[in-house]
Amino acid sequence: MTATPASSIPLPTDWRDFWSLTKPRVMSLVIFTGLCGMLAAPVTVDPVLGFVAILCIAVGAGGSAALNQWWEADLDARMKRTAARPIPAGRMERSSARDFGMILSVGSVLIMGLAVGWLAAAILAFSIFYYAVIYTIWLKPRTPQNIVIGGGAGAFPPMIGWIAATGEVTLMPVLLFAIIFFWTPPHFWALALFVETDYAAAGIPMMPVVAGHQSTRRQILIYSVLLLPIAMAPFWLEVAGWLYGASALLLTTVFLLLSLRVAVFRGDATDSDMRPEKRLFGYSVLYLFALFAMLVADRFLVGQGSLGMPQ
């Protein structure tokens, strides 16, 4: 009897592999911004319907993430950062990830439509298509602007949360979409700068690989400058109160200063020299959590008069 080499024996698929397909850390930000979009809406949300809506947003995001890993399995295998994912590590068949992603995606849209509303369901469906097809299949392997255009995929959750609560598209959800859209390039390009070798090895035309570090740092600063008026717009347009306005000004000013530090940094492109980029990347995650948290705090404290401005 001939022994089978251990490397050729597929490892059993574990429930944790399916869980990891949904990109739980990314999903936590999706859930949070979707919930904030819902809570910031000027209506009272039924707790059960609110829970169902947020669950559908989370499941839809998880489904699109699974489809992303199904399609990019070969690329993931070439990147140190992603080589341990279930498919490239040999713990899961690609078809299993595809089927899992389709079930989550279709199920989340149907439940959102039947239980909450078809407008929210339609935007959820488009957000899944945007990430799984427009970004993953079309943009990411073809253009260094993939993050700029593809940033819309991550900007939908607060819009969906707001629409699930109100049933309509107004100025505020569009502004929330714009905040995340302009936040995305500095956030992901900061990451791309210190994992550039991974993207280069996989042949993905991320901005640092195609345009170089200096150009990428300059564009990080440009988008950070644009983020400041976008983040302040809800206050300036009087759809958010002074608590949000003050918080947005402070948080975005720090974001801008960290981006400025990245833009003027001219060290060698080694991991040990990437402290400004790593600092910006870490802060950018905290920034989005804090900004949306203050939006909700403003709605309940200032909007309801608990922290009104002194007369």
N, C-alpha and C positions, 0 to 999 in steps of 0.2 A: 504493500500500500504506500503510495507516494504522499508525503506530507505537503500540505499547502502552505506556502510562505505566509507568515503572519501579516505581512504588509498588504496582501491581497484579500484578506478576510475582512469584509465590511463590518464595522462596529455596529452594535444594535442602536436603533434610534430610541432616544429617551424623551419623555415629555418635556424635559428641560431644553432639548434641542428645538422643539416646536416653539417653546416660549422664547428662546433666543432669536428665532426667525423674526419675531415681531419687534426686535430692537427695543427692549424695555426702557432703556435710559432715554432714548429719543421719545418714546411714547409718553414718558412722564411729563416732558415739556409740552407735548401735544395735548395731553389731558388737562394740564394746568392752564394753558392759554385758552383752550376751548371752554373750560369752566369759568375763567375770568370773563371771557366774552359774554357768556350767559348771565353771570351775576351782575355785570356792569349794565345790562339792559334795563331800561326804566319800567319794568313790569315785574309782577310776582309770578314766579315759575312754580308750577306744580312739582313737588319733590320727586314723584315717581317718574313723570315725563322728563324732568331734568336729568335724573339718573340714567334713564334709557338713552337720552340724547348723547350724554357724555360717553356712555358705554359704546354707543355706535361709532362715535368719533374715534375712540381708542381702538376698537376692533377694526375699523376701516384703515386706520394708520398701520396697524399690525399686519393687515392683509397686504397692503401695498409694500410694506417692508419685506414680507416673505416673497412677494413677486420680484422685488428688486434683487434679493439674494438668489432666487432661482435663475434669473437671467444673467447675473454677474458671477456665477460660480467659478468660471474659468479665470476671471480677473481676480477674484478674491484669493484664489490659490496662489497667485503670484505676489501677493502683498503680505508682508509680515504682520500687519495690523489686523488682517481679516482671514488669514490662513487657517485659523482655528475654528472658523464658523462651521456649522454642521455639514454642509455639502462639500466644501473643499477638504474638510478633515475626514471625509468618508463615512460619516455617521448617518447620512440620510441620502436617499435617492432624490435627484432633481425633480422628478415628477411628483414626489410627495410634497415638496415645498411649493411647487406650482399649484397643486390641488388644494393644499391648505390655504394658500394665499387667495385663491379664487373663492373658496367657501367663505372665508372671513369677509372678503370685499363685497361679494354679492349679498351675503346675509346681513351685513351692517347697513347697506343701502336700503334693502327691503324693510327691515325693522324700523329704520329711521322714517321711511315714508309712511308706513302703516300706523306707527305709534305717535309720531311727532308731527310730520308734515313733509310734503313732497318737494317743497322748495329747498329745505335743508337737506333732504335726501339727494336732490339733483346736484347740489354744490358738493356734497360729500362724494358722490360718484365721480364728479369731474376732478376733485382733488386726488382721488385714487388713480384715475387715468393719467392725470398730470404727472404724478410721481413715478408710476410704474411704466408708463409708455413715453410721454413727452420728455421727461428728464432722463430716466434710466436707459431707455432704448435709443432715443433719438439724440438728445443733447449731450449727455455725458461723454460718449466716445468720440464726439465730432467737433466740439468747439470749446475753447477756454472760457467762453461766456456761459458755460453750462450752469454754474452756480448762480449767476445773475438772473438768468431767465428761469432756471429751475427753482429759484428761491420761492416762487409762488406756491410750490407744493406745500411747504411748511407754513405758509402764511394763511392758509384757509381755516384752521381750527377755531380761532376766536370769531371769525366771520360766521362760521356754521353755528357756533354756540349762541351768538347773538340772534341769528335768524331762527334757530330752534325755539328761542324764548319769545320772539316778537312776531315771527311769521313774515317779516319783510326786510328788504335791504334799504338801509338808510346811510347817512354820511358816516356815522361812527364805525360800523363794521368795515367800511372801506378804508378808513384811517388805520384801524387795527391791522388790517391786511398789509397796508403800506409800511407800517412800522417794522413788521417782521421781514417784509420783502427787502427793505433797505438795510436791515440788521444782518441779513444772511451773508452777503459777500464778505464783510470784514470778519465775521465769525468763522466761516469756512476757509477763507484764504489764510487766516492766521494759522489754522490747523494744517493747511496744505503746505505752508512754508516749512514746518518742522517734520513733515512726513513726506516731503517731496520725492525722496528716493523710492518710496513705495509706489506712488503714482507713476513715476517714470518707468519703473520695472514692469508695471501692468500696461503701459502704453496709453494711459488716460491723460488727455491734454488739459490738465489743470493749469491755471494761470502761471504758477511758479515754473512749471516744466516748459511751457511754451514761450512765455514772455520774460522770464527771469525774475529774480528776487526784487530788484529795484523797482521794476514796473508794478509788481504785485503790491509792494509796500505803498507805493504812491496811490494805487487804486483803493487800497484799504482806507487810506486817509480821505480820499475823495468821498467814498460812500459814508464814512463816519461823519464828515461835515454835512452831507445831505440828510443824515439821520436826525440831526439836531432839530431842524424846523419840522420834520415829519413827526417826531416824537412830541414836539410842543404844540402841534396843530390842534389836537382835541381841546387844549386849554384856550388857545387863541381863538378858536371858532366857537367857544363857549358850549361845548358838549361834554366838558369835564371841568371840575372845579380847581380851586387854588392848591389843594393838597397834591393832586396829580401834577399840576403845572410845576410846582416847586420841586417835586421829586423827579420829574422828567428832566428838568433843567440840570439838577445836580448829577443825576445818574448818567445822563448823556454827555455832560461836560467831562466827567471822569473817563468815559468811553473814548471821547475825542482826544483827551490827553494821552491815554495809553496808545491810541492809534498813531498819534504824532510821534511818540517814542519809537514805534515800529517803523514809521516812515523815514526817520532820520538815522536808524540803526544801519550800519554798513559793515558788520563783521562778516567773517567767513560763514558759509552755509553749512555749519556743522551743528549737530544736535545740542552740544554744550553751549553754543553761542545764541540759542534761540529763546533766551529768557523773556525778552519783550514780547515775542509772538505768543509764547505759552501763557504769559500773564494776561495778554489781551484775550486769548481764547477762553481762559478760565473766567475772567471777569464778564465776558460777553454772555455766558450762560447765566451767571448771577444777575446780570443786568436785565435780561428779559423776564426772569422770575420776579425781580423786585419791581420793575416797571408795571407789569400787569397786576401784581399784588396791590400796588398803590392806586391803580385805576379802580379796583374793587373797593378799597378802603375809602377812596374819594366818593364813590357812589353811595356808600352806606353812612359815612360820617359827615361829609360836606353836603352831599345831595339831600340828605334827610335832616340837615340843620344842626347836627350834633357838634360840628366844628365850623360853624359859619364864621365869616370874617367879622371882626369887631366893628360896630357902627361908630 
